C-alpha cells in the first residue's frame, strides 16, 4: 500500500500512527525506528522516501523490509526490531547495499536457489593491475607497515585468482593507477560515500566498468587495521578479500559461509592456505569461468611471505581517548537531532537516545562540521534551533549557523548581533552555555553567571536578535545546580540537564524550584565508562578496563513517539 498526502497536517497524523503501531510489541524505541528506516534504505531493503511525491513508508512495508533483512542476515524472521536485529544493524560491515535492483529483480532473486548475486558488471579482461595510493595511518594501525599492507593485499587477490582464470599484478607505478586502485581514507573522501569513523562501515569498492572510479577500493582509515585482527582491531585480509569481490563484479551474498556476506566475519587464521567457500567460487566462476588444472589454495612462491600474526594480548591497548572521554570537563554539550554531542578540544563524542555510544573513539570536529575555521580547538556552546532545525555554534565573540553539517553562507557573524549586555552595560563577548527550554520553547544563553532569554519562534537570520525585556538575570535562579555550568540541554521528558566537570544535574520538567538535586556521573551514565570501584583507593587503570555498552532504560512509548514526531517535523521543515 502506498500513501500519498498533499496536506502537511495529514502527514503528521499518519506519521504518529506509524510510530505508535510499530512500537507496540517491539523492543526498540521509536527513535530507533527512524534510524532503522535510514539503515534499511541505505542498504537497499527499503526505497527511500520521495520528497517530491511525499511517499512515506507503511507499517507493512517496514515489517516486510525487516523480515528480508533478517532472512539475509541469517537471524530469526520476526518482522520487528528486536535485540538481535538491532545488534546486527550496528555490526561492522561493508558500506555497499545488500539489495541492488528494482522490485521485479528482487522477486526473481527470491525465486533463485543460488545465494550469490552478480552485479551485472565484469572486467572484459582477465589480466588486471592494481596499485596502492595511500596507506593506513601508522598511529592508528601501528602493526601495519606499507610493505605488510601490500603483502596482505597480494594474498587477498590470490584468493580470487585461485578460483578463476584471473591474474593480478602491481601497476608499474602509482601514477599509472591500474584497474583496481586501493586507498585508505577518512570521512568525506570525494566519492560520495563518506566513512563514519571507527566501527560501522569498514570499506567499500566500486564495480567494474569504464568509469573513473570503477574497481576503486577504499578502506576507512579511522579503523584499527591489523594482520590477524587481535586486540579489537580489524583484520585487513578478511575485508580486502570481500571488497575485491565487489571490484570484480560480485554483490553481497546471504550464504553462510561466504566471504561476500556484508558483515565483518573476523580474522582468517591461515592466510596462505585460505580458500573461498563454494558460494563464492560459483559466483566468480559464473563471471570469469573456472580455473583449469591445479588445486587452488596453498602457498605461492611468487608471493611475499606473511609474518606470523601477533598473539592476542591479555589486556586491550591503551586508548588515550578513554581518559579524555571518562574524565569529563567538556567544552560544550548539545542535543542535536535526538543525539547528545559532547565537545572537547578539537573532537566530540555522540550518545544516541537509547544510551548507546556511537563510538568509543572521538570524531574530529573539522571532519563533521564543515565551515568552522581551521584549527578550531574549542566550542563554547551549541544548540539546535526549534523553529527551523538550524544548528548554532558559538566560538569566542562569533557565531555560526549550520544547515545540517554545513555552515550557511554569510557566517561567522559577531556575537553583538544578539544584543546581549551585562547588568553593568558591557557587551557580552562569550557564551558559556545555550539550550532550548522545553518548558516554554524559548532559547536561553548563559555567560559569566548571567543568562538571557530569546523568542526564536519566528527566527530571521537577516535581522539582529534582541533578548526579551528584564534580562539578564542571575544563574542562581536555577536552584540546586552549578551557577557556572559547562552547558545545558533539554532531554527525555523535557527535563533540563546541567553539566559541570564530570557530573550532571537534572531539573525535572525544567522546574526552577528544586533546591536539592543529586548530581550523577556523566562518564558512567552518558559515555559508557566503568563506575568507580568503592573498594579501590585509586582510580582504575583505563588500559585494563572496557566500557559497558548496555543501554539505559527507556522512557514511555507514547511520549517518545511524540518526541519522534517533533523530530520528523523539524526534518521536514529543514
C-alpha positions as CSV (number, residue, x, y, z in Angstrom):
1,X,0.0,0.0,0.0
2,X,1.3,3.5,-0.9
3,X,0.3,6.6,1.0
4,X,0.2,10.0,-0.7
5,X,-0.6,13.2,1.1
6,X,-0.9,16.7,0.0
7,X,-1.7,18.3,3.3
8,X,1.1,18.5,6.0
9,X,-1.3,18.1,8.8
10,X,-2.4,14.7,7.4
11,X,1.2,13.7,7.1
12,X,1.8,14.3,10.8
13,X,-1.3,12.3,11.8
14,X,-0.1,9.3,9.7
15,X,3.5,9.6,11.0
16,X,2.2,9.4,14.5
17,X,0.0,6.4,13.7
18,X,3.0,4.6,12.2
19,X,5.2,5.3,15.2
20,X,2.6,4.0,17.6
21,X,1.8,1.0,15.5
22,X,5.4,0.0,15.0
23,X,6.3,0.4,18.7
24,X,3.6,-1.9,20.0
25,X,5.1,-5.3,20.9
26,X,8.6,-4.3,19.8
27,X,11.7,-4.0,21.9
28,X,13.1,-0.9,20.1
29,X,12.3,2.8,21.0
30,X,10.5,4.9,18.3
31,X,13.7,6.9,17.6
32,X,15.4,3.6,16.7
33,X,12.7,3.0,14.0
34,X,13.8,6.3,12.3
35,X,17.4,5.1,12.3
36,X,16.3,1.7,11.2
37,X,14.4,3.2,8.2
38,X,17.6,5.1,7.3
39,X,19.6,1.8,7.6
40,X,17.1,-0.2,5.6
41,X,17.1,2.4,2.8
42,X,20.9,2.7,2.8
43,X,21.4,-1.0,2.3
44,X,18.6,-1.5,-0.3
45,X,15.8,-3.1,1.8
46,X,13.5,0.0,1.5
47,X,13.1,2.6,-1.2
48,X,14.0,6.0,0.2
49,X,11.0,8.4,0.8
50,X,10.3,10.5,-2.2
51,X,10.4,14.2,-1.3
52,X,8.6,15.2,-4.5
53,X,5.5,12.9,-4.1
54,X,5.7,12.7,-0.3
55,X,5.7,8.9,-0.5
56,X,6.0,7.5,3.0
57,X,6.9,4.1,4.3
58,X,4.0,2.0,5.5
59,X,3.9,-0.3,8.6
60,X,3.5,-3.3,6.3
61,X,6.4,-2.2,4.2
62,X,8.6,-1.7,7.2
63,X,7.8,-5.2,8.6
64,X,8.4,-6.8,5.2
65,X,11.8,-5.0,4.8
66,X,12.8,-6.0,8.3
67,X,12.0,-9.7,7.5
68,X,14.0,-9.6,4.3
69,X,16.9,-8.1,6.3
70,X,16.6,-10.7,9.0
71,X,16.5,-13.5,6.3
72,X,19.5,-12.1,4.5
73,X,21.4,-11.8,7.8
74,X,20.6,-15.3,8.9
75,X,18.6,-14.4,12.1
76,X,15.0,-15.3,13.1
77,X,12.4,-13.5,10.9
78,X,10.3,-11.6,13.5
79,X,9.4,-8.5,11.4
80,X,10.2,-6.3,14.4
81,X,13.4,-4.5,15.6
82,X,14.2,-7.0,18.4
83,X,17.5,-7.0,20.2
84,X,19.2,-9.4,17.7
85,X,18.1,-7.3,14.7
86,X,19.4,-4.1,16.3
87,X,22.7,-5.8,17.1
88,X,23.1,-6.9,13.5
89,X,22.3,-3.4,12.3
90,X,25.1,-2.0,14.5
91,X,27.7,-4.6,13.5
92,X,30.7,-3.5,11.4
93,X,30.1,-4.1,7.7
94,X,30.7,-3.2,4.1
95,X,29.0,0.0,3.1
96,X,27.7,-1.3,-0.2
97,X,23.9,-2.1,-0.3
98,X,22.8,-5.7,0.2
99,X,19.9,-5.4,-2.2
100,X,20.5,-3.8,-5.6
101,X,17.9,-3.5,-8.3
102,X,14.2,-3.0,-8.9
103,X,11.3,-4.8,-7.3
104,X,11.0,-7.1,-10.3
105,X,14.6,-8.1,-9.9
106,X,14.1,-8.7,-6.2
107,X,11.2,-11.1,-6.9
108,X,13.4,-13.0,-9.4
109,X,16.1,-13.2,-6.8
110,X,13.8,-14.6,-4.2
111,X,13.0,-17.5,-6.6
112,X,16.6,-18.3,-7.3
113,X,18.3,-21.1,-5.4
114,X,21.8,-19.6,-5.7
115,X,22.7,-17.4,-2.8
116,X,25.4,-15.4,-4.6
117,X,24.5,-12.3,-6.6
118,X,26.2,-10.7,-9.6
119,X,26.3,-7.0,-10.1
120,X,25.8,-7.5,-13.9
121,X,29.3,-5.9,-14.5
122,X,32.6,-7.6,-15.1
123,X,36.0,-6.8,-16.5
124,X,36.4,-7.5,-20.2
125,X,39.8,-9.0,-19.5
126,X,41.4,-11.4,-17.0
127,X,44.9,-9.8,-16.6
128,X,44.3,-7.0,-14.0
129,X,46.6,-4.5,-12.4
130,X,46.4,-2.8,-9.0
131,X,48.0,-0.1,-7.0
132,X,48.0,1.4,-3.6
133,X,47.6,5.2,-3.4
134,X,47.6,5.7,0.4
135,X,48.2,3.5,3.5
136,X,46.8,3.2,7.0
137,X,47.8,5.9,9.4
138,X,50.7,4.4,11.5
139,X,49.5,5.8,14.8
140,X,46.1,4.1,14.4
141,X,47.3,0.9,12.8
142,X,50.8,0.6,14.3
143,X,51.3,-3.1,13.4
144,X,51.0,-2.5,9.6
145,X,53.9,-1.0,7.6
146,X,53.4,-0.3,3.9
147,X,55.2,-3.5,2.8
148,X,53.0,-5.7,5.0
149,X,49.9,-3.9,3.6
150,X,51.0,-4.7,0.1
151,X,51.7,-8.4,1.0
152,X,48.3,-8.8,2.6
153,X,46.6,-7.3,-0.5
154,X,48.5,-9.6,-2.8
155,X,47.3,-12.6,-0.8
156,X,43.7,-11.2,-0.9
157,X,43.9,-11.0,-4.8
158,X,45.3,-14.6,-4.8
159,X,42.1,-15.9,-3.1
160,X,40.2,-14.9,-6.3
161,X,42.8,-16.0,-8.8
162,X,42.9,-19.4,-7.2
163,X,39.2,-20.0,-8.2
164,X,39.0,-18.3,-11.6
165,X,41.4,-17.6,-14.5
166,X,42.4,-14.2,-13.3
167,X,45.8,-12.7,-12.7
168,X,46.7,-9.7,-10.7
169,X,50.0,-7.7,-10.9
170,X,51.2,-4.4,-9.4
171,X,50.9,-1.4,-11.8
172,X,54.3,-0.2,-13.0
173,X,53.9,3.0,-11.0
174,X,51.3,4.6,-8.8
175,X,50.7,7.3,-11.4
176,X,49.6,4.7,-13.9
177,X,46.8,3.7,-11.4
178,X,45.9,0.3,-12.7
179,X,42.4,-1.3,-12.8
180,X,41.9,-1.6,-9.0
181,X,43.2,1.4,-7.0
182,X,43.4,0.9,-3.2
183,X,43.4,3.7,-0.7
184,X,42.8,4.4,3.0
185,X,40.7,7.5,3.6
186,X,38.6,9.1,6.3
187,X,35.1,10.6,6.5
188,X,34.5,12.6,3.3
189,X,36.9,11.4,0.6
190,X,35.4,12.7,-2.7
191,X,33.5,9.7,-3.9
192,X,30.0,10.5,-2.4
193,X,30.2,7.7,0.2
194,X,31.8,9.1,3.4
195,X,33.0,6.9,6.1
196,X,31.6,7.1,9.7
197,X,34.6,6.8,12.0
198,X,35.7,3.6,13.9
199,X,33.1,0.9,13.7
200,X,30.0,1.0,11.4
201,X,31.1,0.9,7.8
202,X,34.6,-0.5,7.2
203,X,35.2,-0.3,3.5
204,X,33.6,-0.2,0.1
205,X,34.6,-0.9,-3.6
206,X,33.1,0.1,-6.9
207,X,32.0,-2.5,-9.5
208,X,34.0,-3.0,-12.8
209,X,33.3,-0.7,-15.7
210,X,34.6,2.3,-17.7
211,X,34.1,5.0,-15.1
212,X,37.0,6.7,-13.3
213,X,36.1,5.0,-10.0
214,X,35.5,1.5,-11.4
215,X,37.4,-1.0,-9.3
216,X,38.4,1.6,-6.7
217,X,38.6,0.1,-3.2
218,X,38.5,2.3,-0.2
219,X,39.2,1.3,3.5
220,X,38.1,3.5,6.4
221,X,41.4,4.9,7.9
222,X,39.7,5.5,11.2
223,X,39.6,1.8,11.8
224,X,42.5,0.0,13.6
225,X,43.7,-2.3,10.8
226,X,45.9,-5.3,11.5
227,X,47.3,-8.6,10.4
228,X,45.4,-11.1,12.4
229,X,42.6,-8.9,13.9
230,X,43.8,-9.1,17.5
231,X,43.0,-6.8,20.4
232,X,39.8,-5.4,19.0
233,X,41.4,-4.5,15.6
234,X,40.0,-5.3,12.2
235,X,41.7,-7.9,10.0
236,X,42.7,-6.3,6.7
237,X,42.9,-9.6,4.8
238,X,39.3,-10.6,5.5
239,X,37.9,-7.2,4.5
240,X,40.2,-6.9,1.4
241,X,39.0,-10.3,0.0
242,X,35.4,-9.1,0.4
243,X,36.0,-5.8,-1.2
244,X,38.0,-7.2,-4.1
245,X,35.0,-9.4,-4.7
246,X,33.0,-6.3,-5.4
247,X,35.7,-4.8,-7.5
248,X,35.4,-8.0,-9.7
249,X,31.6,-7.8,-10.0
250,X,30.1,-9.6,-7.1
251,X,27.3,-8.2,-4.9
252,X,26.6,-9.3,-1.3
253,X,25.6,-12.9,-0.6
254,X,23.3,-14.2,2.2
255,X,25.1,-17.6,2.2
256,X,26.8,-18.8,5.3
257,X,29.7,-19.3,5.0
258,X,30.6,-16.8,2.3
259,X,33.2,-14.1,2.2
260,X,30.7,-11.9,0.4
261,X,28.3,-11.7,3.4
262,X,28.1,-7.9,4.2
263,X,29.1,-8.2,7.9
264,X,32.7,-8.4,9.2
265,X,33.4,-12.1,10.0
266,X,36.6,-11.9,11.9
267,X,40.2,-12.8,11.0
268,X,41.4,-15.6,8.8
269,X,43.7,-17.9,10.8
270,X,45.8,-19.3,7.9
271,X,46.1,-16.8,5.1
272,X,48.5,-18.7,2.8
273,X,46.1,-21.7,2.7
274,X,42.9,-19.7,2.5
275,X,40.3,-20.9,0.0
276,X,37.0,-19.3,-1.0
277,X,33.8,-21.1,0.1
278,X,31.7,-22.8,-2.5
279,X,29.2,-20.0,-2.9
280,X,32.0,-17.5,-3.7
281,X,33.7,-19.9,-6.1
282,X,30.5,-20.4,-8.0
283,X,29.9,-16.7,-8.2
284,X,33.3,-15.7,-9.5
285,X,33.3,-18.6,-12.0
286,X,29.9,-17.5,-13.3
287,X,31.6,-14.3,-14.3
288,X,35.0,-15.4,-15.5
289,X,34.9,-19.2,-15.8
290,X,36.6,-21.9,-13.8
291,X,40.4,-22.2,-13.4
292,X,41.8,-25.1,-15.2
293,X,44.3,-27.5,-13.6
294,X,46.0,-27.3,-10.2
295,X,44.4,-27.4,-6.8
296,X,43.5,-23.9,-5.6
297,X,45.0,-22.7,-2.3
298,X,48.4,-23.4,-0.8
299,X,51.5,-21.3,-0.8
300,X,52.6,-19.4,-3.9
301,X,56.4,-19.0,-4.3
302,X,55.9,-15.8,-6.2
303,X,54.0,-14.1,-3.4
304,X,55.9,-12.5,-0.5
305,X,55.7,-14.4,2.7
306,X,53.5,-13.2,5.5
307,X,54.9,-12.9,9.1
308,X,53.2,-14.8,11.9
309,X,50.3,-12.7,13.3
310,X,51.0,-11.3,16.7
311,X,49.5,-13.2,19.6
312,X,46.5,-11.6,21.3
313,X,47.4,-9.6,24.5
314,X,45.6,-10.2,27.8
315,X,44.6,-6.5,28.0
316,X,43.5,-4.1,25.3
317,X,45.9,-1.5,24.1
318,X,45.9,1.8,26.0
319,X,43.5,4.2,24.4
320,X,44.3,7.8,25.2
321,X,40.7,8.8,24.2
322,X,39.4,6.7,27.1
323,X,40.9,9.1,29.7
324,X,39.6,12.1,27.8
325,X,36.1,10.7,27.5
326,X,35.8,9.5,31.1
327,X,37.4,12.4,32.9
328,X,34.7,14.9,31.9
329,X,35.3,18.7,31.5
330,X,33.6,19.1,28.2
331,X,33.6,22.4,26.4
332,X,30.0,22.1,25.2
333,X,27.1,19.6,25.3
334,X,24.3,19.7,22.8
335,X,21.1,17.8,22.0
336,X,21.1,17.7,18.1
337,X,18.7,15.6,16.1
338,X,17.9,13.4,19.1
339,X,21.5,12.6,19.9
340,X,23.7,14.2,22.6
341,X,27.1,15.6,21.4
342,X,30.0,16.1,23.9
343,X,32.6,18.5,22.5
344,X,36.1,18.6,23.9
345,X,39.1,20.3,22.3
346,X,39.0,19.6,18.5
347,X,36.8,16.4,18.7
348,X,33.5,15.1,20.0
349,X,31.6,12.0,21.1
350,X,27.9,11.2,20.3
351,X,25.5,9.3,22.5
352,X,22.2,8.0,20.9
353,X,18.8,8.3,22.6
354,X,18.9,4.7,23.6
355,X,22.1,5.3,25.6
356,X,24.5,3.7,23.1
357,X,27.8,5.5,22.4
358,X,28.2,5.8,18.6
359,X,32.0,5.2,19.0
360,X,34.3,5.0,22.0
361,X,36.8,7.0,19.9
362,X,36.1,10.7,19.3
363,X,35.4,12.2,15.9
364,X,37.2,15.3,14.7
365,X,35.0,18.4,14.6
366,X,36.6,19.6,11.3
367,X,35.6,16.3,9.5
368,X,32.0,16.5,10.6
369,X,31.1,20.2,10.9
370,X,32.2,21.8,7.6
371,X,32.7,25.5,7.6
372,X,34.3,26.2,11.0
373,X,37.7,27.9,10.9
374,X,40.8,25.7,10.5
375,X,42.4,25.0,13.8
376,X,39.2,25.1,15.8
377,X,40.0,23.5,19.1
378,X,37.2,24.7,21.4
379,X,33.5,25.1,21.0
380,X,31.9,27.3,23.7
381,X,28.2,26.3,23.2
382,X,25.9,24.7,20.6
383,X,22.2,24.2,20.3
384,X,19.6,23.2,17.7
385,X,17.0,25.9,16.9
386,X,13.5,24.6,17.3
387,X,11.9,26.8,14.6
388,X,13.9,25.5,11.6
389,X,16.3,22.9,13.0
390,X,19.3,25.1,12.2
391,X,22.3,24.4,14.5
392,X,24.0,27.4,16.2
393,X,27.7,27.3,17.2
394,X,29.3,29.9,19.5
395,X,33.1,30.3,19.5
396,X,34.5,33.3,21.3
397,X,32.9,36.5,20.0
398,X,31.5,34.9,16.9
399,X,28.7,32.5,16.0
400,X,27.8,30.3,13.0
401,X,24.5,28.9,11.7
402,X,24.6,25.4,10.2
403,X,22.1,23.6,8.0
404,X,22.7,20.0,8.9
405,X,26.5,19.7,8.9
406,X,27.4,22.6,6.6
407,X,27.8,26.3,7.7
408,X,25.5,28.6,5.9
409,X,26.9,31.5,3.7
410,X,27.5,34.8,5.5
411,X,29.0,33.3,8.6
412,X,30.6,33.8,11.1
413,X,28.8,36.8,12.4
414,X,29.7,38.9,15.5
415,X,28.1,37.9,18.8
416,X,26.9,41.5,19.1
417,X,24.0,40.5,16.7
418,X,22.3,39.0,19.8
419,X,22.2,42.3,21.6
420,X,23.3,40.9,25.0
421,X,24.7,43.3,27.6
422,X,25.6,42.6,31.2
423,X,23.9,44.4,34.1
424,X,26.7,46.9,34.1
425,X,26.1,47.6,30.4
426,X,29.2,45.8,29.0
427,X,28.6,43.8,25.8
428,X,28.9,40.0,26.1
429,X,31.9,38.6,24.4
430,X,31.5,34.9,25.0
431,X,28.6,32.4,25.5
432,X,29.2,29.7,28.1
433,X,26.0,27.6,27.5
434,X,23.0,27.5,25.3
435,X,19.8,25.5,25.2
436,X,16.1,25.4,24.3
437,X,14.0,25.1,27.5
438,X,11.3,22.5,26.7
439,X,9.1,24.2,29.4
440,X,8.4,27.2,27.1
441,X,10.3,26.7,23.8
442,X,12.4,29.7,24.5
443,X,16.2,30.0,23.8
444,X,18.5,30.6,26.8
445,X,22.1,31.8,26.5
446,X,24.4,31.9,29.6
447,X,27.6,33.9,30.2
448,X,29.6,34.6,33.3
449,X,26.9,34.0,35.9
450,X,24.0,35.6,33.9
451,X,21.5,34.4,31.3
452,X,19.3,35.9,28.6
453,X,16.1,34.6,27.0
454,X,15.1,34.8,23.3
455,X,11.9,34.1,21.4
456,X,13.0,32.4,18.2
457,X,9.6,31.1,17.1
458,X,9.9,33.5,14.1
459,X,13.6,33.4,13.5
460,X,15.1,35.7,10.9
461,X,18.8,35.4,10.4
462,X,18.9,38.6,8.4
463,X,17.9,40.7,11.4
464,X,19.8,41.3,14.7
465,X,18.3,39.5,17.6
466,X,17.2,41.1,20.9
467,X,16.7,39.4,24.3
468,X,13.4,39.6,26.0
469,X,12.8,42.5,28.5
470,X,14.1,42.2,32.1
471,X,17.2,40.3,31.1
472,X,19.9,39.4,32.0
473,X,19.1,37.5,35.2
474,X,21.3,35.6,37.7
475,X,22.1,32.0,37.1
476,X,21.3,31.4,40.7
477,X,17.6,31.3,39.8
478,X,18.2,27.7,38.6
479,X,18.4,26.4,42.2
480,X,20.2,23.2,43.0
481,X,22.6,23.3,40.0
482,X,26.0,24.9,39.5
483,X,25.8,28.6,38.6
484,X,28.9,28.3,36.3
485,X,27.7,25.2,34.3
486,X,29.6,23.9,31.3
487,X,26.4,23.5,29.3
488,X,22.7,22.7,29.5
489,X,20.4,20.6,27.4
490,X,16.7,19.6,27.4
491,X,16.3,15.8,27.3
492,X,13.9,12.9,27.8
493,X,10.5,14.3,29.1
494,X,11.5,17.9,28.8
495,X,13.9,17.7,31.8
496,X,16.8,20.2,32.0
497,X,20.2,18.6,32.3
498,X,23.1,20.8,33.6
499,X,26.6,19.6,33.1
500,X,29.7,20.6,35.1
501,X,33.1,18.8,35.3
502,X,32.2,15.1,35.2
503,X,28.8,15.4,36.8
504,X,25.3,16.4,35.7
505,X,22.1,17.6,37.5
506,X,18.6,17.0,36.4
507,X,15.8,19.6,36.9
508,X,12.6,17.6,36.4
509,X,10.3,19.2,33.8
510,X,12.8,22.1,33.8
511,X,11.4,23.4,37.0
512,X,13.3,26.1,38.9
513,X,12.3,25.4,42.5
514,X,14.2,22.2,43.1
515,X,16.7,23.1,45.8
516,X,18.0,19.6,46.4
517,X,19.3,18.0,43.2
518,X,21.6,15.0,43.4
519,X,24.5,15.1,40.9
520,X,25.2,12.0,38.8
521,X,28.2,10.8,36.8
522,X,28.4,12.0,33.2
523,X,31.1,9.4,32.4
524,X,29.1,6.4,33.7
525,X,25.6,7.4,32.5
526,X,26.4,9.1,29.2
527,X,29.8,8.0,28.0
528,X,29.8,4.2,28.9
529,X,32.7,4.5,31.3
530,X,33.1,2.0,34.2
531,X,31.7,3.0,37.6
532,X,34.4,3.7,40.2
533,X,35.1,0.7,42.4
534,X,34.3,1.7,46.0
535,X,36.9,-0.8,47.3
536,X,39.7,0.8,45.3
537,X,41.8,3.6,46.8
538,X,42.9,4.9,43.4
539,X,41.1,5.1,40.0
540,X,41.2,2.1,37.8
541,X,43.8,2.0,35.1
542,X,41.9,2.7,31.8
543,X,44.2,0.4,29.9
544,X,42.7,-2.6,31.7
545,X,39.0,-1.6,31.6
546,X,36.4,-2.0,29.0
547,X,33.4,0.3,28.5
548,X,30.0,-1.1,29.2
549,X,27.7,-0.5,26.2
550,X,24.4,-1.5,27.9
551,X,21.5,0.7,27.0
552,X,19.9,2.8,29.7
553,X,16.2,2.3,30.5
554,X,13.8,3.7,28.0
555,X,11.1,6.3,28.6
556,X,7.4,5.8,28.0
557,X,6.5,4.8,24.5
558,X,3.8,7.4,23.8
559,X,6.0,10.3,25.0
560,X,8.9,9.0,23.0
561,X,6.6,8.8,20.0
562,X,5.7,12.5,20.3
563,X,9.4,13.2,20.5
564,X,10.0,11.3,17.3
565,X,7.1,13.2,15.7
566,X,8.6,16.5,16.6
567,X,11.9,15.5,15.2
568,X,10.3,14.4,11.9
569,X,8.5,17.8,11.7
570,X,11.9,19.5,12.2
571,X,13.5,17.4,9.4
572,X,10.6,18.3,7.1
573,X,10.9,22.0,7.9
574,X,14.7,21.9,7.3
